[in-house]
Amino acid sequence: MTAAINTTAVNPSLAAYHSKHKAYDSTLLLAASSLLIIGLVMIASASIDVADVRNGNPFHYVIRHGSFMVLGIIAGLIVYQLPSQWWQKTGWLALSASIIMLIAVLIIGKEVNGSTRWIGMGTLNIQPSELTKLLLISYLAGYLVRRRVEVLNSWWGFAKPMLVLIVVAALLLKEPDFGATVVIGAAFLGMIFLSGVKIGQFIILILACLAAAWGLIQSSPYRLQRLTGYTDPWADQFGTGYQLTQSLIAFGRGDWAGVGLGNSIQKQFYLPEAHTDFVFAIVAEEFGLIGTIMVVILFSVLVYRALKIGNFAERKNQLFSAYFAYGIGLLLGVQAFINIGVNMGLLPTKGLTLPLVSYGGSSLIVSCMCIGVLARIYAETKALDIDDQTDSGGHDA
């Protein structure tokens, strides 16, 4: 019953808006849908050979990816039905669930390639860190609203969410999952900055986070090896630089227009994880510079719309919705930026999926949930201004 209370202030307006307008952001949904379709096509292309050898069925991964896509769309539609107030009221529950899941994966998790990031559930492997990203963003959005004055005027109010981040980061690094730590940390910092904190406080926080990240890299030989290896992968192209050199070869073969869909050579057991973390390299090989630019533009549009929706909500004084939208935009944008940067050799190799595109059930479903939340925030904010919008025929967001 708690999930449904106190929603009448929004729901009547939202219902009225639905009856008179298209209560969705068509640009956001078009960009997200395009990325989902690209992902399905590229998973089919990139995984067909490895699936045939590993599973005896060349369509094994694309069938699973298609199933995850359907589940993701259903999850996104369900999330769209949840009022923003529901997320705001369940902030502490979201934080508690995040920490419990991260502890659980360390206790009962399944180890894959030296990392314990998944909880096995029959034929499915659940990655708690993916859902944790969304839940922590919702918690921080609520905190920034509840403690707004404290955050803007005192160091303690500013530091408390950082203590939460430290606890979460410690649990993620035990898996280890340095990539998820960086993504969540970047989203946290971005949300705090957009909430209006003093620039001096923010600069100090940035410097502290950079120092902590450098310390973590120095303390772990394999992280340091990755950092130094990506600067010159050809120096050890059959060792630490193997994955990156194969990715760069894919980019080189793609040239301007690519070798054509299905004609990639690198996916044929040269490039490891071609259908997961390095699917963007296969896009580059098969569709060239034109294809990669298209994908980058779609992600740019997606992030732009998320931030625009956040700004629209903030102008209507819907601060929780604004911060939540900002956080989701940063979450998707930072993860896409890191994945693309890794594929191109601009960043050290990290195990992060490309949102809405890469193979990976947990990532795909949570990414669709993020789109559902953004669509709900847009519809609710638009509904608050229904009379003005109807009279003027304008489009605030």
Wavefront OBJ file of the C-alpha trace (Angstrom):
o trace
v 0.000 0.000 0.000
v 2.942 2.317 0.704
v 4.032 2.255 -2.913
v 0.698 3.721 -3.990
v 0.023 6.389 -1.360
v 0.379 10.103 -1.963
v 0.405 9.759 -5.731
v -2.907 11.462 -6.383
v -1.213 14.843 -6.678
v 0.519 13.618 -9.827
v -1.646 10.838 -11.233
v -4.763 12.902 -12.142
v -2.655 15.370 -14.087
v -0.732 12.529 -15.695
v -3.962 10.795 -16.682
v -5.276 14.041 -18.152
v -2.029 14.549 -20.019
v -2.235 11.038 -21.472
v -5.729 11.791 -22.730
v -4.652 14.954 -24.586
v -1.021 14.409 -25.563
v 1.647 11.841 -26.256
v 3.060 11.550 -22.744
v 6.480 10.378 -23.780
v 9.724 11.819 -25.046
v 9.826 10.509 -28.616
v 13.472 11.500 -29.140
v 14.603 9.634 -26.024
v 12.651 6.512 -26.938
v 13.809 6.605 -30.558
v 17.474 6.801 -29.525
v 17.066 3.995 -26.981
v 15.138 1.793 -29.432
v 17.755 2.341 -32.122
v 20.532 1.267 -29.761
v 18.563 -1.831 -28.747
v 18.112 -2.829 -32.395
v 21.768 -2.172 -33.181
v 22.712 -4.264 -30.169
v 20.580 -7.225 -31.269
v 21.991 -7.129 -34.809
v 25.592 -6.794 -33.628
v 25.284 -9.554 -31.023
v 23.968 -11.821 -33.775
v 26.941 -10.928 -35.947
v 29.664 -10.931 -33.273
v 28.664 -14.115 -31.425
v 27.681 -16.543 -34.146
v 31.093 -18.244 -34.470
v 31.932 -18.425 -30.780
v 28.418 -19.646 -29.949
v 28.704 -22.431 -32.541
v 31.945 -23.692 -31.001
v 31.060 -23.215 -27.321
v 27.398 -24.195 -27.365
v 26.830 -26.085 -30.598
v 24.230 -23.505 -31.609
v 25.331 -20.434 -33.580
v 22.262 -18.519 -32.367
v 22.722 -19.299 -28.657
v 23.785 -15.811 -27.586
v 21.454 -13.885 -29.881
v 18.455 -15.889 -28.628
v 19.436 -15.177 -25.029
v 20.076 -11.523 -25.835
v 16.667 -11.269 -27.505
v 15.070 -12.817 -24.421
v 16.875 -10.328 -22.169
v 15.712 -7.519 -24.441
v 12.086 -8.584 -24.036
v 12.545 -8.798 -20.253
v 14.210 -5.392 -20.300
v 11.348 -3.789 -22.213
v 8.842 -5.346 -19.793
v 10.914 -4.081 -16.837
v 11.036 -0.613 -18.408
v 7.248 -0.578 -18.846
v 6.748 -1.679 -15.234
v 9.116 1.020 -13.963
v 7.251 3.593 -16.057
v 4.158 2.845 -13.972
v 5.947 3.748 -10.726
v 5.520 7.400 -9.641
v 8.720 9.292 -8.873
v 7.413 9.656 -5.310
v 7.722 5.878 -4.931
v 11.436 6.041 -5.621
v 11.817 9.010 -3.300
v 10.004 7.287 -0.427
v 12.001 4.060 -0.785
v 15.461 5.667 -0.781
v 16.706 3.952 2.373
v 15.284 0.650 1.183
v 17.187 1.099 -2.084
v 20.418 1.781 -0.209
v 19.912 -1.209 2.092
v 19.085 -3.508 -0.827
v 22.212 -2.356 -2.663
v 24.524 -3.132 0.233
v 22.823 -6.479 0.949
v 23.191 -7.534 -2.699
v 26.863 -6.542 -2.811
v 27.561 -8.502 0.383
v 25.583 -11.491 -0.910
v 27.598 -11.702 -4.128
v 30.809 -11.927 -2.090
v 29.370 -14.817 -0.069
v 27.448 -16.881 -2.606
v 28.651 -15.345 -5.867
v 29.927 -17.218 -8.887
v 33.530 -16.644 -9.953
v 34.142 -15.965 -13.645
v 37.589 -15.037 -15.026
v 38.900 -14.299 -11.535
v 36.045 -11.991 -10.518
v 33.081 -12.745 -8.253
v 30.415 -10.475 -9.709
v 27.518 -12.814 -10.431
v 24.936 -14.767 -8.462
v 23.949 -17.936 -10.279
v 20.210 -18.619 -10.579
v 19.839 -21.725 -12.711
v 20.736 -20.809 -16.285
v 20.851 -17.095 -15.403
v 23.668 -15.124 -13.821
v 22.521 -11.984 -11.995
v 25.037 -9.132 -11.630
v 23.990 -7.137 -8.537
v 26.307 -4.221 -9.306
v 24.143 -3.286 -12.318
v 20.948 -2.864 -10.280
v 22.985 -1.234 -7.509
v 23.861 1.611 -9.880
v 20.203 2.577 -10.368
v 19.242 2.098 -6.711
v 22.122 4.229 -5.434
v 21.267 7.009 -7.880
v 17.692 7.046 -6.539
v 18.984 7.125 -2.943
v 21.361 10.025 -3.623
v 18.646 11.992 -5.436
v 16.450 11.684 -2.351
v 19.311 12.635 -0.031
v 20.099 15.766 -2.051
v 16.465 16.856 -1.667
v 16.091 15.987 2.045
v 19.424 17.520 3.036
v 19.641 20.257 0.430
v 20.431 23.090 2.844
v 22.934 20.947 4.725
v 24.652 19.826 1.507
v 24.970 23.390 0.227
v 26.148 24.943 3.479
v 28.141 22.421 5.485
v 31.017 20.043 4.918
v 29.280 17.299 6.886
v 26.182 17.335 4.697
v 28.489 17.290 1.704
v 30.580 14.392 3.078
v 27.831 11.986 4.203
v 26.952 10.667 0.738
v 30.679 10.167 0.165
v 30.747 7.820 3.157
v 28.027 5.770 1.467
v 30.088 5.769 -1.726
v 33.165 4.563 0.186
v 31.249 1.604 1.649
v 29.819 0.658 -1.745
v 33.203 1.100 -3.445
v 34.870 -1.145 -0.868
v 32.354 -3.911 -1.555
v 32.682 -3.525 -5.330
v 36.467 -3.610 -5.158
v 36.303 -6.874 -3.229
v 34.682 -8.563 -6.267
v 36.753 -6.878 -7.865
v 34.778 -4.487 -10.085
v 36.794 -1.309 -10.515
v 34.783 -0.275 -13.587
v 31.443 -0.195 -11.742
v 33.134 1.739 -8.935
v 34.310 4.399 -11.380
v 30.879 4.681 -13.052
v 28.982 5.006 -9.761
v 31.576 7.425 -8.380
v 31.397 9.633 -11.475
v 27.575 9.679 -11.360
v 27.671 10.586 -7.649
v 30.098 13.446 -8.245
v 28.085 14.741 -11.196
v 24.832 14.712 -9.237
v 26.412 16.538 -6.298
v 27.860 19.159 -8.651
v 24.515 19.679 -10.428
v 22.768 20.061 -7.066
v 24.563 23.402 -6.700
v 27.392 22.773 -4.213
v 30.161 25.314 -3.837
v 32.844 24.961 -6.483
v 35.626 24.951 -3.883
v 34.116 21.959 -2.104
v 33.642 20.160 -5.376
v 37.244 20.693 -6.514
v 38.542 19.315 -3.216
v 36.263 16.301 -3.605
v 37.461 15.697 -7.156
v 41.101 15.835 -6.060
v 40.403 13.422 -3.193
v 38.670 10.957 -5.538
v 41.507 11.150 -8.060
v 44.036 10.513 -5.307
v 42.007 7.535 -4.071
v 41.738 6.119 -7.607
v 45.488 6.495 -8.133
v 46.138 4.769 -4.825
v 43.896 1.855 -5.823
v 45.697 1.519 -9.146
v 49.114 1.578 -7.487
v 48.063 -0.978 -4.869
v 46.993 -3.578 -7.438
v 49.574 -5.026 -9.851
v 46.990 -6.055 -12.457
v 45.390 -2.573 -12.490
v 48.803 -0.943 -12.838
v 49.666 -3.396 -15.607
v 46.486 -2.453 -17.469
v 47.216 1.243 -17.057
v 50.768 0.980 -18.365
v 49.870 -1.633 -20.997
v 47.285 0.471 -22.817
v 49.788 3.297 -23.438
v 51.722 0.987 -25.788
v 49.794 -2.248 -26.339
v 52.059 -3.253 -29.228
v 54.980 -3.594 -26.827
v 53.381 -6.823 -25.563
v 50.815 -7.526 -28.257
v 50.501 -11.233 -27.417
v 50.360 -10.623 -23.658
v 48.889 -7.694 -21.745
v 48.158 -5.768 -24.943
v 46.508 -8.606 -26.863
v 42.855 -7.594 -26.456
v 43.504 -3.951 -27.235
v 45.684 -4.648 -30.277
v 42.993 -6.927 -31.709
v 40.416 -4.201 -31.098
v 42.580 -1.634 -32.865
v 43.013 -4.005 -35.800
v 39.204 -4.158 -36.032
v 39.038 -0.362 -36.177
v 41.767 -0.290 -38.836
v 40.018 -2.867 -41.012
v 36.748 -0.951 -40.797
v 38.149 2.143 -42.527
v 35.365 4.547 -43.616
v 32.388 2.285 -44.385
v 33.409 -1.071 -42.910
v 33.728 -4.561 -44.364
v 29.975 -5.215 -44.190
v 27.614 -6.847 -41.724
v 28.771 -10.357 -40.808
v 32.161 -10.010 -42.521
v 34.268 -9.278 -39.440
v 37.469 -11.286 -39.120
v 38.273 -10.208 -35.560
v 35.145 -11.847 -34.134
v 36.468 -15.214 -35.268
v 38.344 -15.898 -32.017
v 40.922 -13.118 -32.490
v 39.174 -10.520 -30.316
v 38.121 -11.885 -26.894
v 34.678 -10.824 -25.595
v 33.683 -9.589 -29.057
v 29.963 -9.782 -28.222
v 30.219 -8.249 -24.738
v 32.754 -5.594 -23.752
v 34.222 -5.163 -27.252
v 31.130 -5.195 -29.439
v 31.838 -1.571 -30.403
v 35.046 -2.747 -32.113
v 32.985 -5.136 -34.246
v 30.670 -2.227 -35.128
v 33.787 -0.325 -36.226
v 35.048 -3.238 -38.332
v 31.759 -4.019 -40.042
v 30.390 -0.471 -40.433
v 33.546 1.646 -40.276
v 33.813 5.237 -39.146
v 30.264 5.942 -40.329
v 28.828 3.229 -38.077
v 30.793 4.261 -35.009
v 29.791 7.905 -35.430
v 26.129 6.830 -35.663
v 26.394 4.930 -32.374
v 28.177 7.838 -30.661
v 25.490 10.250 -31.896
v 22.728 8.006 -30.542
v 24.368 7.878 -27.114
v 24.917 11.648 -27.207
v 21.215 12.159 -27.948
v 20.261 9.744 -25.157
v 22.387 11.538 -22.559
v 21.337 14.979 -23.819
v 17.651 14.083 -23.455
v 18.239 12.681 -19.957
v 19.923 15.901 -18.846
v 17.286 17.990 -20.613
v 14.522 16.089 -18.817
v 16.354 16.710 -15.540
v 16.592 20.416 -16.303
v 12.898 20.511 -17.219
v 11.992 18.897 -13.880
v 14.262 21.278 -11.978
v 12.609 24.297 -13.603
v 9.264 22.924 -12.421
v 10.743 22.574 -8.904
v 10.638 18.777 -9.032
v 14.074 18.428 -7.481
v 14.049 14.699 -6.785
v 13.001 13.937 -10.365
v 15.631 16.378 -11.643
v 18.502 14.818 -9.695
v 17.309 11.296 -10.542
v 17.263 12.137 -14.260
v 20.673 13.805 -14.035
v 22.068 10.715 -12.309
v 20.683 8.320 -14.904
v 22.020 10.462 -17.742
v 25.460 10.507 -16.133
v 25.296 6.775 -15.432
v 24.552 5.867 -19.043
v 26.880 8.498 -20.470
v 29.913 7.674 -18.332
v 29.581 3.930 -18.915
v 29.208 4.391 -22.671
v 32.162 6.807 -22.727
v 34.397 4.363 -20.840
v 33.403 1.376 -22.999
v 33.971 3.274 -26.246
v 37.229 4.730 -24.913
v 38.481 1.266 -23.947
v 37.599 -0.151 -27.377
v 39.513 2.660 -29.079
v 42.526 2.430 -26.804
v 41.912 5.829 -25.248
v 41.343 4.355 -21.771
v 42.786 1.340 -19.901
v 40.933 -1.932 -20.463
v 37.938 -2.320 -18.137
v 35.142 -4.881 -18.067
v 32.179 -2.592 -18.746
v 29.337 -3.245 -21.152
v 28.027 -0.757 -23.694
v 24.540 0.133 -22.360
v 21.623 -1.183 -24.438
v 24.048 -2.734 -26.949
v 26.406 -5.290 -25.370
v 25.444 -8.846 -24.478
v 24.646 -9.105 -20.784
v 21.239 -9.639 -19.224
v 21.657 -7.608 -16.035
v 23.101 -4.592 -17.848
v 20.464 -4.676 -20.581
v 17.508 -4.984 -18.205
v 18.746 -2.219 -15.890
v 19.477 0.055 -18.864
v 15.880 -0.408 -20.033
v 14.688 0.373 -16.509
v 16.683 3.602 -16.641
v 14.865 4.591 -19.842
v 11.548 3.763 -18.159
v 12.378 6.044 -15.228
v 13.342 8.901 -17.562
v 10.107 8.467 -19.543
v 8.087 8.595 -16.303
v 9.855 11.729 -15.083
v 9.221 13.432 -18.406
v 5.506 12.518 -18.374
v 5.007 13.638 -14.762
v 6.820 16.930 -15.241
v 4.969 17.619 -18.451
v 1.664 16.895 -16.719
v 2.344 19.585 -14.108
v 2.378 22.170 -16.858
v -0.500 20.735 -18.883
v -2.594 23.898 -19.058
v 0.257 26.157 -20.177
v 1.486 23.572 -22.654
v -1.990 23.124 -24.135
v -2.510 26.877 -24.525
v 0.893 27.657 -25.963
v 1.483 24.445 -27.896
v 5.083 24.650 -26.739
v 7.493 21.963 -25.702
v 9.529 22.869 -22.608
v 11.783 19.865 -22.774
l 1 2 3 4 5 6 7 8 9 10 11 12 13 14 15 16 17 18 19 20 21 22 23 24 25 26 27 28 29 30 31 32 33 34 35 36 37 38 39 40 41 42 43 44 45 46 47 48 49 50 51 52 53 54 55 56 57 58 59 60 61 62 63 64 65 66 67 68 69 70 71 72 73 74 75 76 77 78 79 80 81 82 83 84 85 86 87 88 89 90 91 92 93 94 95 96 97 98 99 100 101 102 103 104 105 106 107 108 109 110 111 112 113 114 115 116 117 118 119 120 121 122 123 124 125 126 127 128 129 130 131 132 133 134 135 136 137 138 139 140 141 142 143 144 145 146 147 148 149 150 151 152 153 154 155 156 157 158 159 160 161 162 163 164 165 166 167 168 169 170 171 172 173 174 175 176 177 178 179 180 181 182 183 184 185 186 187 188 189 190 191 192 193 194 195 196 197 198 199 200 201 202 203 204 205 206 207 208 209 210 211 212 213 214 215 216 217 218 219 220 221 222 223 224 225 226 227 228 229 230 231 232 233 234 235 236 237 238 239 240 241 242 243 244 245 246 247 248 249 250 251 252 253 254 255 256 257 258 259 260 261 262 263 264 265 266 267 268 269 270 271 272 273 274 275 276 277 278 279 280 281 282 283 284 285 286 287 288 289 290 291 292 293 294 295 296 297 298 299 300 301 302 303 304 305 306 307 308 309 310 311 312 313 314 315 316 317 318 319 320 321 322 323 324 325 326 327 328 329 330 331 332 333 334 335 336 337 338 339 340 341 342 343 344 345 346 347 348 349 350 351 352 353 354 355 356 357 358 359 360 361 362 363 364 365 366 367 368 369 370 371 372 373 374 375 376 377 378 379 380 381 382 383 384 385 386 387 388 389 390 391 392 393 394 395 396 397
